[in-house]
Amino acid sequence: MGLSGGKNDEPQKIIDYCQLSTKACEQNHAIVTLSNDVIHPMQSAEVSVSWPDIPQNTDSLILSLEGHEMMMGVYKLKLTRTLNGHFSGNLMLPFCTSEEMTWQGSIKPDSNSVKIEPINVSLRMIK
């Protein structure tokens, strides 16, 4: 006699990730682009976000990333509002021992008072 209805029987939620690259990715009414298609450790790349749903008084967003294949801690980057109303910041990921690594995370308002769904992002880093 089997058991059913337990936590193990519940389907896992599949997260739709915005793959960061020079090609614009749209999620939650936001558009995210990266200045480079290939990310290398310790080389700067600009992250740009256009998110009209964010209140005008929001000055910054936070990009949080974690290594998928290897635990590297949490990388956080503050994206600041630009003169055109978009947000941007320079991403510089640390070295790791792998030749390639996937980073996954989210972009959300810096303030907890803004209740809005985060943008789920992913990028591939190559040595």
Contacts in CASP RR format, 6 or more apart in sequence:
PFRMAT RR
TARGET T0000
AUTHOR 0000-0000-0000
METHOD contacts of the structure
MODEL  1
MGLSGGKNDEPQKIIDYCQLSTKACEQNHAIVTLSNDVIHPMQSAEVSVS
WPDIPQNTDSLILSLEGHEMMMGVYKLKLTRTLNGHFSGNLMLPFCTSEE
MTWQGSIKPDSNSVKIEPINVSLRMIK
15 120 0 8 1.000
16 27 0 8 1.000
16 120 0 8 1.000
17 104 0 8 1.000
17 105 0 8 1.000
17 120 0 8 1.000
17 121 0 8 1.000
17 122 0 8 1.000
18 25 0 8 1.000
18 26 0 8 1.000
18 27 0 8 1.000
18 32 0 8 1.000
18 119 0 8 1.000
18 120 0 8 1.000
18 121 0 8 1.000
18 122 0 8 1.000
19 25 0 8 1.000
19 121 0 8 1.000
19 122 0 8 1.000
19 123 0 8 1.000
20 32 0 8 1.000
20 33 0 8 1.000
20 34 0 8 1.000
20 47 0 8 1.000
20 121 0 8 1.000
20 122 0 8 1.000
20 123 0 8 1.000
21 33 0 8 1.000
21 34 0 8 1.000
21 36 0 8 1.000
21 37 0 8 1.000
21 123 0 8 1.000
22 33 0 8 1.000
22 34 0 8 1.000
22 35 0 8 1.000
22 36 0 8 1.000
22 37 0 8 1.000
23 33 0 8 1.000
23 37 0 8 1.000
24 31 0 8 1.000
24 32 0 8 1.000
24 33 0 8 1.000
25 31 0 8 1.000
25 32 0 8 1.000
25 33 0 8 1.000
25 121 0 8 1.000
26 32 0 8 1.000
27 119 0 8 1.000
27 120 0 8 1.000
28 51 0 8 1.000
28 53 0 8 1.000
28 116 0 8 1.000
28 117 0 8 1.000
28 118 0 8 1.000
28 119 0 8 1.000
29 51 0 8 1.000
29 52 0 8 1.000
29 53 0 8 1.000
30 49 0 8 1.000
30 50 0 8 1.000
30 51 0 8 1.000
30 52 0 8 1.000
30 53 0 8 1.000
30 107 0 8 1.000
30 119 0 8 1.000
31 49 0 8 1.000
31 50 0 8 1.000
31 51 0 8 1.000
32 47 0 8 1.000
32 48 0 8 1.000
32 49 0 8 1.000
32 107 0 8 1.000
32 119 0 8 1.000
32 121 0 8 1.000
33 47 0 8 1.000
33 48 0 8 1.000
34 45 0 8 1.000
34 46 0 8 1.000
34 47 0 8 1.000
34 48 0 8 1.000
34 91 0 8 1.000
34 123 0 8 1.000
35 45 0 8 1.000
35 46 0 8 1.000
35 47 0 8 1.000
35 48 0 8 1.000
36 43 0 8 1.000
36 45 0 8 1.000
38 124 0 8 1.000
38 126 0 8 1.000
39 45 0 8 1.000
39 91 0 8 1.000
39 93 0 8 1.000
39 123 0 8 1.000
39 124 0 8 1.000
39 125 0 8 1.000
39 126 0 8 1.000
40 125 0 8 1.000
40 126 0 8 1.000
40 127 0 8 1.000
41 93 0 8 1.000
41 94 0 8 1.000
41 95 0 8 1.000
41 96 0 8 1.000
41 125 0 8 1.000
41 127 0 8 1.000
42 92 0 8 1.000
42 93 0 8 1.000
42 94 0 8 1.000
42 95 0 8 1.000
43 92 0 8 1.000
44 90 0 8 1.000
44 91 0 8 1.000
44 92 0 8 1.000
45 90 0 8 1.000
45 91 0 8 1.000
45 92 0 8 1.000
46 88 0 8 1.000
46 89 0 8 1.000
46 90 0 8 1.000
46 91 0 8 1.000
47 63 0 8 1.000
47 77 0 8 1.000
47 79 0 8 1.000
47 88 0 8 1.000
47 89 0 8 1.000
47 90 0 8 1.000
47 91 0 8 1.000
48 86 0 8 1.000
48 87 0 8 1.000
48 88 0 8 1.000
48 89 0 8 1.000
49 61 0 8 1.000
49 79 0 8 1.000
49 86 0 8 1.000
49 87 0 8 1.000
49 88 0 8 1.000
49 107 0 8 1.000
49 119 0 8 1.000
50 85 0 8 1.000
50 86 0 8 1.000
50 87 0 8 1.000
51 61 0 8 1.000
51 86 0 8 1.000
51 87 0 8 1.000
51 119 0 8 1.000
53 116 0 8 1.000
54 61 0 8 1.000
54 87 0 8 1.000
54 109 0 8 1.000
54 114 0 8 1.000
54 116 0 8 1.000
55 114 0 8 1.000
58 81 0 8 1.000
58 109 0 8 1.000
58 110 0 8 1.000
58 111 0 8 1.000
58 114 0 8 1.000
59 80 0 8 1.000
59 81 0 8 1.000
59 110 0 8 1.000
60 78 0 8 1.000
60 79 0 8 1.000
60 80 0 8 1.000
60 81 0 8 1.000
60 87 0 8 1.000
60 109 0 8 1.000
60 110 0 8 1.000
61 78 0 8 1.000
61 79 0 8 1.000
61 87 0 8 1.000
61 107 0 8 1.000
61 108 0 8 1.000
61 109 0 8 1.000
61 110 0 8 1.000
62 76 0 8 1.000
62 77 0 8 1.000
62 78 0 8 1.000
62 79 0 8 1.000
62 107 0 8 1.000
62 108 0 8 1.000
62 109 0 8 1.000
62 110 0 8 1.000
63 76 0 8 1.000
63 77 0 8 1.000
63 78 0 8 1.000
63 79 0 8 1.000
63 91 0 8 1.000
63 105 0 8 1.000
63 106 0 8 1.000
63 107 0 8 1.000
63 121 0 8 1.000
64 74 0 8 1.000
64 75 0 8 1.000
64 76 0 8 1.000
64 105 0 8 1.000
64 106 0 8 1.000
64 107 0 8 1.000
64 108 0 8 1.000
65 74 0 8 1.000
65 75 0 8 1.000
65 76 0 8 1.000
65 77 0 8 1.000
65 93 0 8 1.000
65 103 0 8 1.000
65 104 0 8 1.000
65 105 0 8 1.000
65 121 0 8 1.000
65 123 0 8 1.000
66 72 0 8 1.000
66 73 0 8 1.000
66 74 0 8 1.000
66 75 0 8 1.000
66 103 0 8 1.000
66 104 0 8 1.000
66 105 0 8 1.000
67 73 0 8 1.000
67 101 0 8 1.000
67 102 0 8 1.000
67 103 0 8 1.000
67 104 0 8 1.000
68 101 0 8 1.000
68 102 0 8 1.000
68 103 0 8 1.000
68 104 0 8 1.000
68 122 0 8 1.000
69 98 0 8 1.000
69 101 0 8 1.000
69 102 0 8 1.000
70 96 0 8 1.000
70 97 0 8 1.000
70 98 0 8 1.000
70 101 0 8 1.000
72 94 0 8 1.000
72 96 0 8 1.000
72 101 0 8 1.000
75 93 0 8 1.000
75 94 0 8 1.000
75 103 0 8 1.000
77 89 0 8 1.000
77 90 0 8 1.000
77 91 0 8 1.000
78 89 0 8 1.000
78 110 0 8 1.000
79 87 0 8 1.000
79 88 0 8 1.000
79 89 0 8 1.000
79 107 0 8 1.000
80 87 0 8 1.000
80 88 0 8 1.000
80 89 0 8 1.000
81 87 0 8 1.000
82 88 0 8 1.000
93 103 0 8 1.000
93 125 0 8 1.000
96 125 0 8 1.000
98 127 0 8 1.000
99 126 0 8 1.000
99 127 0 8 1.000
100 124 0 8 1.000
100 125 0 8 1.000
100 126 0 8 1.000
100 127 0 8 1.000
101 124 0 8 1.000
101 125 0 8 1.000
102 122 0 8 1.000
102 123 0 8 1.000
102 124 0 8 1.000
102 125 0 8 1.000
103 122 0 8 1.000
103 123 0 8 1.000
103 124 0 8 1.000
103 125 0 8 1.000
104 120 0 8 1.000
104 121 0 8 1.000
104 122 0 8 1.000
105 120 0 8 1.000
105 121 0 8 1.000
105 122 0 8 1.000
106 118 0 8 1.000
106 119 0 8 1.000
106 120 0 8 1.000
106 121 0 8 1.000
107 118 0 8 1.000
107 119 0 8 1.000
107 121 0 8 1.000
108 116 0 8 1.000
108 118 0 8 1.000
108 119 0 8 1.000
109 116 0 8 1.000
END
